[in-house]
Amino acid sequence: MTTTDTGFTRVGPVTDLTVGEGRTYIVDGQQVAVFLMSDGSVRALGARCPHKGGPIADGQTDATKVMCPLHQYTFSFDDGRCTNGTDIDALPVFQAKVHDGQIHIWT
């Protein structure tokens, strides 16, 4: 993991990811779940579900959200809000990009 002069932290090669599956990285002491989308972009959210701490990186995804594998709460990639539970806190959303084949996260 390397922090660049632009404020992004390089966490690893995009080849570590598979479309539709997530992986958790530690970035500046925070667990961040990173997902490779079908268009080649990456999305990043806090890695632990605010409900019971479920592993968000293990959740099923579609183009707009990820589902916690423990209790099926879904969270928007855009704003981190739970889309099917009114009393569930939002997940933090992190800016993420791929540059020169490497995943970069802003925390």
Secondary structure as GFF3:
##gff-version 3
##sequence-region A 1 107
A	DSSP	beta_strand	2	3	.	.	.	ID=ss1
A	DSSP	beta_strand	8	13	.	.	.	ID=ss2
A	DSSP	three_ten_helix	14	16	.	.	.	ID=ss3
A	DSSP	beta_strand	22	27	.	.	.	ID=ss4
A	DSSP	beta_strand	30	36	.	.	.	ID=ss5
A	DSSP	beta_strand	42	46	.	.	.	ID=ss6
A	DSSP	three_ten_helix	56	58	.	.	.	ID=ss7
A	DSSP	beta_strand	60	61	.	.	.	ID=ss8
A	DSSP	beta_strand	65	67	.	.	.	ID=ss9
A	DSSP	beta_strand	74	76	.	.	.	ID=ss10
A	DSSP	beta_strand	93	99	.	.	.	ID=ss11
A	DSSP	beta_strand	102	106	.	.	.	ID=ss12
###
